[in-house]
Amino acid sequence: MRRPMFALARSPAFPASPARSALHLLPAPQPLPRWKRPLDVTLVALGLLAIWPLMLAIAVAVRLSGPGPVFFVQSRIGRGGVPFGMIKFRSMHADAEARRAALLAQSDREGLCFKSRTDPRVTPVGRVLRRLSLDELPQIFNVLRGEMSLVGPRPALPEEVRAYPPHALERLAVLPGITGLWQVSGRAEVGFDDMVRMDVAYVRDGRLSNDLSILARTAQAVLSGRGAY
């Protein structure tokens, strides 16, 4: 039987009991600013009109790149410690999740978040998508569903959250974002401690001008490709 072109791959689900033990120090989720949801929905709707042909072309390229589905849905931790399925274009081989643990020692990034420039799980098409941050485009559907915002701290993996020091949990008080301060400041070149510092500063500010500034700087960061791999 032929697999559907737009099948989804899923990462393991987030177990509830470890989450409770890891998140008992989490601050109360912040209320959404009145401007944030209208800004997200308006920009995503306009963006979809412009980029749907690009997304279709990427879907075809991923499907032809080898066995596996077009989309990858990975369990991430959102606002208030609530898990959700973050959607990406698949940039890795189908067995990537099973091989992750064996590669953790090869991380090029300081701290908890694993990143490797030579990750053997990434497909040739996936390297191009990651270099241009195009693998992240399907997260606009997470934004439409209210699970993410255009701007905010990047959503963390469950195992990363379970290892967070207490001060890092503050980054979970707001909606996670497709882009944020660390993305426009070097992405994977920024260590975990600096990422947390930037995210906490963002959480504590919450001005519309910050979101607009980060969105404007994101285009430059994507074009430069700094820290994207």
Buried (B, 14 or more C-beta within 10 A) or exposed (E): EEEEEEEEBEBEEBEEEEBEEBBEEBEEBBEBBEEBBEBBBEBBEEBBEEBEEEBEEBBEBBBEBEEBBBBBBBBBBBBBBBBBBBBBBBBBBBEBBEEBEEBEEEBEBBBBBBBBEEBEBBBEBBBBBBEBBBBBBBBBBBBBEBBBBBBBBBBBBBBBBBBBEEEBBBBBBBBBBBBBBBBBBBBBBBBBBBBBBBBBEBBEEBEEEBBEBBBEBBEEBBEEEBBBB
